[in-house]
Amino acid sequence: MVALLSAIGPTTACGESPERADAGGKPGTAASTAAGKPERSEPLTGVELKAALLTAEQAVGFEITGSRSRDGAAPESSFDAKETVSPEVCRHVKEATSGDGEEASAASSIMYPTGTSISPRSTSLMSYPEEAARARMTQLREAVGACGRFGFSNKFGKSSVTSEMLDVPDLGEDSLRYRTLSRLGSSGFAWTLVTVVRVGGVIATVQVMVPTGPMAPEKLATFKPEPGPEEAVTATLIKNVTKAEST
């Protein structure tokens, strides 16, 4: 399982279109301007972001296995994670819960459906100056639109990915949702369902991962993660972030 998850890799959140709202999101710039909400002058700190993560009481139906936070960009990993993605722009689609080195701070946690140890839900909060967060959302939205199919390779081999944009609830100031299917050679397949929401300068990402192993196409479709189980806790997470951004 470790090798499979490493082959899949983490997944990047970044995209907003101030001119239009595609199926799967709404423009945040217009909403923020119309509401007359002043931009927060400073990004949130790692401590503030960690406090906005879901608590055990809020994560109804899930068990949180731990959380962490940091200020500044992510440190270099000792794990050999060298990876190529083609086209390169699709790296943003694949790495939705990772930072880009420009984040001021970040916090993350993982939760599982109560009583299970499969299909982890990764929650990531990243804080930027608001203008940078808007640009990052734009970047992701454009990448998802351009990356219906792409490939990547790392120490575990080569894989191909298909992605599709999905409808998303009206959350935060800008939101999008997409689903990917990675074909991992002899290791089988892995689905991911990614929901990305911007509130001010904070980008919140909830990613569901469902590795399946080798599987016939008709059966594979029955394991496709659908929006629903995480909707309530995702909405609560965004409330937490909104409260943190308003203080």
MOVEN-V347357 format. One record per residue. N is the residue number from 1. RES is the residue in three letters. SS is DSSP state (@ for helix, = for strand, . for the rest). PHI is phi as a letter, one per 40 degrees, with the letter a starting at -180 (NA if undefined). NEAR is the number of other ideal C-beta (glycine too) atoms within 8 Angstrom. Layout:
N&RES&SS&PHI&NEAR, N&RES&SS&PHI&NEAR
This chain:
1&MET&.&NA&5, 2&VAL&@&c&5, 3&ALA&@&c&8, 4&LEU&@&c&12, 5&LEU&@&c&9, 6&SER&@&c&11, 7&ALA&@&c&12, 8&ILE&@&c&12, 9&GLY&.&g&11, 10&PRO&.&c&8, 11&THR&.&b&14, 12&THR&.&b&13, 13&ALA&.&b&15, 14&CYS&.&a&15, 15&GLY&.&a&17, 16&GLU&.&a&15, 17&SER&.&b&12, 18&PRO&.&c&9, 19&GLU&.&c&4, 20&ARG&.&a&5, 21&ALA&.&b&6, 22&ASP&.&c&10, 23&ALA&.&c&6, 24&GLY&.&h&11, 25&GLY&.&a&15, 26&LYS&=&b&8, 27&PRO&.&c&13, 28&GLY&@&c&14, 29&THR&@&c&10, 30&ALA&@&c&8, 31&ALA&@&c&11, 32&SER&@&c&12, 33&THR&@&c&7, 34&ALA&@&c&6, 35&ALA&@&c&6, 36&GLY&.&g&5, 37&LYS&.&c&6, 38&PRO&.&c&4, 39&GLU&.&c&9, 40&ARG&.&c&10, 41&SER&.&c&3, 42&GLU&.&b&4, 43&PRO&.&c&11, 44&LEU&.&c&14, 45&THR&.&c&10, 46&GLY&@&d&11, 47&VAL&@&c&7, 48&GLU&@&c&11, 49&LEU&@&c&18, 50&LYS&@&c&11, 51&ALA&@&c&7, 52&ALA&@&c&14, 53&LEU&.&c&14, 54&LEU&.&c&12, 55&THR&.&c&7, 56&ALA&.&d&6, 57&GLU&.&c&4, 58&GLN&.&c&10, 59&ALA&.&c&12, 60&VAL&.&c&6, 61&GLY&.&g&8, 62&PHE&=&b&11, 63&GLU&=&b&10, 64&ILE&=&c&12, 65&THR&=&c&7, 66&GLY&=&i&6, 67&SER&=&a&9, 68&ARG&=&a&8, 69&SER&=&a&12, 70&ARG&=&a&10, 71&ASP&=&b&7, 72&GLY&.&g&6, 73&ALA&.&c&7, 74&ALA&.&c&8, 75&PRO&.&c&5, 76&GLU&.&c&3, 77&SER&.&c&6, 78&SER&.&c&3, 79&PHE&.&c&5, 80&ASP&.&c&4, 81&ALA&.&b&8, 82&LYS&.&d&6, 83&GLU&.&a&8, 84&THR&=&b&7, 85&VAL&=&b&11, 86&SER&=&b&8, 87&PRO&.&c&8, 88&GLU&@&d&6, 89&VAL&@&d&9, 90&CYS&@&c&15, 91&ARG&@&d&11, 92&HIS&@&c&15, 93&VAL&@&c&17, 94&LYS&@&c&15, 95&GLU&.&b&11, 96&ALA&.&c&16, 97&THR&.&c&12, 98&SER&.&c&10, 99&GLY&.&c&9, 100&ASP&.&b&8, 101&GLY&.&g&6, 102&GLU&.&b&8, 103&GLU&.&c&12, 104&ALA&.&c&10, 105&SER&=&a&16, 106&ALA&=&a&14, 107&ALA&=&a&15, 108&SER&=&a&13, 109&SER&=&a&13, 110&ILE&=&b&11, 111&MET&=&b&12, 112&TYR&=&b&13, 113&PRO&=&d&10, 114&THR&.&d&7, 115&GLY&.&g&4, 116&THR&.&b&7, 117&SER&.&b&3, 118&ILE&.&b&7, 119&SER&.&f&10, 120&PRO&.&c&9, 121&ARG&=&b&13, 122&SER&=&c&13, 123&THR&=&b&14, 124&SER&=&b&14, 125&LEU&=&b&15, 126&MET&=&b&13, 127&SER&=&b&15, 128&TYR&.&b&14, 129&PRO&.&d&8, 130&GLU&@&d&11, 131&GLU&@&c&7, 132&ALA&@&c&10, 133&ALA&@&c&15, 134&ARG&@&c&14, 135&ALA&@&c&10, 136&ARG&@&c&15, 137&MET&@&c&18, 138&THR&@&d&13, 139&GLN&@&c&11, 140&LEU&@&c&18, 141&ARG&@&c&15, 142&GLU&@&c&11, 143&ALA&@&c&15, 144&VAL&@&c&15, 145&GLY&@&c&8, 146&ALA&@&c&9, 147&CYS&.&b&13, 148&GLY&.&c&6, 149&ARG&=&a&8, 150&PHE&=&a&13, 151&GLY&=&b&10, 152&PHE&=&a&15, 153&SER&=&a&8, 154&ASN&=&a&12, 155&LYS&.&c&4, 156&PHE&.&c&8, 157&GLY&=&h&8, 158&LYS&=&b&7, 159&SER&=&a&13, 160&SER&=&b&9, 161&VAL&=&b&16, 162&THR&=&b&8, 163&SER&=&b&14, 164&GLU&=&a&8, 165&MET&=&c&11, 166&LEU&=&b&11, 167&ASP&.&c&6, 168&VAL&.&a&12, 169&PRO&.&c&6, 170&ASP&.&c&5, 171&LEU&.&b&10, 172&GLY&.&f&12, 173&GLU&.&b&8, 174&ASP&=&a&15, 175&SER&=&a&14, 176&LEU&=&a&16, 177&ARG&=&a&15, 178&TYR&=&a&12, 179&ARG&=&b&13, 180&THR&=&b&14, 181&LEU&=&b&12, 182&SER&=&b&12, 183&ARG&=&c&8, 184&LEU&.&b&14, 185&GLY&@&g&7, 186&SER&@&c&5, 187&SER&@&c&10, 188&GLY&.&h&11, 189&PHE&=&b&13, 190&ALA&=&a&13, 191&TRP&=&c&15, 192&THR&=&b&14, 193&LEU&=&b&13, 194&VAL&=&b&15, 195&THR&=&b&15, 196&VAL&=&b&16, 197&VAL&=&b&14, 198&ARG&=&b&16, 199&VAL&=&b&11, 200&GLY&.&f&12, 201&GLY&.&c&13, 202&VAL&=&b&18, 203&ILE&=&b&14, 204&ALA&=&b&15, 205&THR&=&b&17, 206&VAL&=&b&12, 207&GLN&=&b&14, 208&VAL&=&b&13, 209&MET&=&b&13, 210&VAL&=&b&13, 211&PRO&=&c&11, 212&THR&=&b&11, 213&GLY&=&g&7, 214&PRO&.&d&7, 215&MET&.&a&10, 216&ALA&.&c&5, 217&PRO&@&d&6, 218&GLU&@&c&6, 219&LYS&@&c&8, 220&LEU&@&d&12, 221&ALA&@&c&7, 222&THR&@&c&6, 223&PHE&@&c&10, 224&LYS&.&c&10, 225&PRO&.&c&10, 226&GLU&.&b&5, 227&PRO&.&d&10, 228&GLY&.&i&5, 229&PRO&.&d&5, 230&GLU&.&c&11, 231&GLU&@&d&9, 232&ALA&@&c&8, 233&VAL&@&c&13, 234&THR&@&c&12, 235&ALA&@&c&10, 236&THR&@&c&10, 237&LEU&@&d&15, 238&ILE&@&c&13, 239&LYS&@&c&8, 240&ASN&@&c&12, 241&VAL&@&c&15, 242&THR&@&c&10, 243&LYS&@&c&9, 244&ALA&@&c&13, 245&GLU&@&c&12, 246&SER&@&c&5, 247&THR&.&c&4
